[in-house]
Amino acid sequence: MRRLFLGAIEALVFALEAKDKYTAGHSRRVTKLALAIGKQLGLPKDEIEDLRWGSLLHDVGKIAVDQSIQNKPEKLTRVEYEHIMIHAQIGAGIVKPVVNDRVVAMIEHHHDRYDGAGLNQTVSGEDMPLGARIMAAADAFDAMTSDRPYRPAIPVEEALGEIKRCVDTQFDPVVARAFLKISNSLPVIKNGQTAAGTLLKTNKIR
């Protein structure tokens, strides 16, 4: 029953993403990147499995986000930004009945900053769940290298530079270093962007 419910939530996430050309495939790509980081860090199998579910389901709370705000082509107001960011807490609540506390915490804190300067943030640094710190880097990288309503995708090299620039502020330095190591082996497609999506076509996430 638990597996069926998780599968239903996963299908819901993918259906929500499929409705939006800007986020289609996002959770799969974030999962692939997060798992690569986790393996680079040498996480045990049980933590890798938790990271997989946390990454796949990290945006399920966006079911409660107003689509017109999410796809707004202009800069968001503070109220609109807060409305979108609440999806992390909502998502954690949705999955709580069927996943362990580690996965719930990953989803709840995946937008937190390492330095504690995030919106309504209650934890920082090593107190943040490791899975959330990993997902933060993977999520940010995929967002930067994907088109968004308010800006086009930026080049991979520029996104990697942003990861480096934000070490110790937005990102955990250990996670960032692991990410930069695995970035050297990411396939590249002709427009210079990461082909994490291509990896997903040939390698099952599960």
C-alpha positions in Angstrom: 0.0 0.0 0.0 2.8 2.4 0.9 4.6 1.7 -2.4 1.3 2.3 -4.3 0.8 5.6 -2.6 4.3 6.8 -3.2 3.9 5.8 -6.9 0.7 7.8 -7.1 2.4 10.9 -5.6 5.3 10.4 -8.0 2.9 10.2 -10.9 1.2 13.4 -9.7 4.5 15.2 -9.6 5.3 14.2 -13.2 1.8 15.1 -14.3 2.1 18.6 -12.8 5.5 19.1 -14.5 4.2 17.9 -17.8 1.6 20.7 -17.8 4.4 23.3 -17.7 7.1 23.4 -20.4 9.4 25.2 -18.0 9.5 22.5 -15.4 8.9 19.3 -17.5 11.4 16.7 -16.3 12.7 18.8 -13.5 12.3 16.3 -10.7 13.9 13.5 -12.7 16.9 15.6 -13.6 17.3 16.8 -10.0 17.1 13.2 -8.8 19.8 12.1 -11.2 22.1 14.9 -10.1 21.3 14.4 -6.4 22.1 10.7 -6.6 25.3 11.3 -8.4 26.3 13.8 -5.6 25.3 11.3 -2.9 27.3 8.6 -4.4 30.3 10.9 -4.8 30.0 11.6 -1.1 29.9 7.8 -0.4 26.4 7.7 1.2 25.2 4.3 2.2 22.5 2.6 0.3 19.7 3.4 2.6 20.5 7.1 2.5 20.8 7.0 -1.3 17.3 5.5 -1.4 15.9 8.2 0.8 17.7 10.8 -1.4 16.0 9.3 -4.4 12.5 9.6 -3.0 13.2 13.1 -1.5 14.4 14.3 -4.8 11.6 12.8 -6.9 9.0 14.2 -4.6 10.6 17.5 -3.6 8.2 19.7 -5.5 4.9 17.8 -4.9 3.8 20.8 -2.8 3.6 22.9 -5.9 0.1 21.4 -6.4 -0.9 24.2 -4.0 1.0 26.9 -5.9 -1.0 29.4 -8.1 0.1 28.5 -11.7 -0.1 32.1 -12.8 2.4 33.2 -10.1 4.7 30.3 -10.9 4.7 31.3 -14.6 4.9 35.0 -14.1 7.3 36.5 -16.6 8.3 39.4 -14.3 10.1 39.5 -11.0 7.9 38.2 -8.2 6.8 40.4 -5.4 7.7 39.3 -1.9 4.2 38.0 -1.2 4.3 36.0 -4.5 7.7 34.6 -3.6 6.5 33.5 -0.2 3.5 31.9 -1.8 5.7 29.8 -4.0 8.2 28.9 -1.3 5.6 27.4 1.0 5.5 24.4 -1.3 8.3 22.9 0.6 6.3 22.7 3.8 3.2 21.6 2.0 5.1 18.9 0.2 6.6 17.6 3.4 3.1 17.3 4.9 1.8 15.4 1.8 4.4 12.7 2.0 4.8 12.5 5.8 2.3 9.5 6.2 4.3 7.3 3.8 8.0 8.2 4.1 10.5 8.3 6.9 11.4 11.5 8.8 14.7 11.9 6.9 12.8 12.2 3.6 10.2 14.5 5.1 13.1 16.8 6.4 14.8 16.8 3.0 11.7 18.0 1.3 10.8 20.6 4.0 14.3 22.1 3.9 15.4 21.8 0.2 15.2 25.6 -0.3 17.1 26.5 2.9 20.4 28.2 2.6 23.6 26.8 4.3 24.2 30.2 6.0 20.7 30.3 7.4 19.6 33.3 5.5 16.6 31.7 3.7 13.0 32.7 4.1 11.6 31.7 7.5 14.6 29.3 7.9 14.9 27.5 11.2 18.1 25.4 10.6 21.5 26.1 9.0 24.9 24.6 8.3 25.4 21.1 9.6 22.0 21.2 11.2 20.3 21.1 7.8 19.6 17.6 6.6 22.4 16.4 4.3 19.8 15.3 1.7 18.4 18.8 1.7 21.9 20.3 1.2 22.4 18.0 -1.7 19.0 18.7 -3.2 19.6 22.5 -2.9 22.6 22.3 -5.2 21.0 19.9 -7.7 17.8 21.9 -7.7 19.5 25.2 -8.2 21.8 23.9 -11.0 18.8 22.5 -12.9 16.9 25.7 -12.4 19.8 27.8 -13.7 20.4 25.7 -16.8 16.7 25.5 -17.7 14.5 28.1 -19.3 12.2 29.9 -17.0 9.3 32.4 -17.7 11.4 35.3 -16.5 14.8 34.4 -18.2 16.4 31.9 -20.6 18.7 29.1 -19.4 22.2 30.1 -18.6 25.3 28.2 -19.8 26.5 25.3 -17.8 29.8 27.0 -17.1 28.1 30.0 -15.7 25.9 27.9 -13.5 28.9 26.0 -12.2 30.5 29.4 -11.5 27.5 30.4 -9.5 27.7 27.2 -7.4 31.3 28.0 -6.7 30.5 31.6 -5.8 27.8 30.6 -3.4 29.8 28.1 -1.4 29.4 28.7 2.4 26.4 31.0 1.8 23.8 29.2 -0.3 25.5 25.8 -0.5 27.3 23.4 1.8 31.0 23.5 0.7 31.4 19.7 0.9 28.3 19.2 -1.2 29.5 21.9 -3.7 32.9 20.3 -4.1 31.3 16.9 -4.7 28.9 18.4 -7.3 31.8 20.1 -9.1 33.7 16.8 -9.3 30.7 15.0 -10.8 30.0 17.9 -13.2 33.2 17.0 -15.1 31.6 13.8 -16.2 28.2 15.1 -17.2 27.4 14.5 -20.8 27.1 17.7 -22.9 24.7 18.3 -25.7 25.4 20.5 -28.7 24.1 23.8 -27.2 26.5 23.4 -24.3 23.9 22.5 -21.7 24.1 19.5 -19.4 22.5 16.3 -20.7 21.2 15.0 -17.4 17.9 14.5 -19.2 19.7 12.3 -21.8 21.2 10.2 -18.9 17.6 9.6 -17.7 16.6 8.1 -21.0 19.3 5.5 -20.8 19.6 4.9 -17.1 16.6 4.1 -14.8 16.4 6.2 -11.7 15.2 3.3 -9.6 
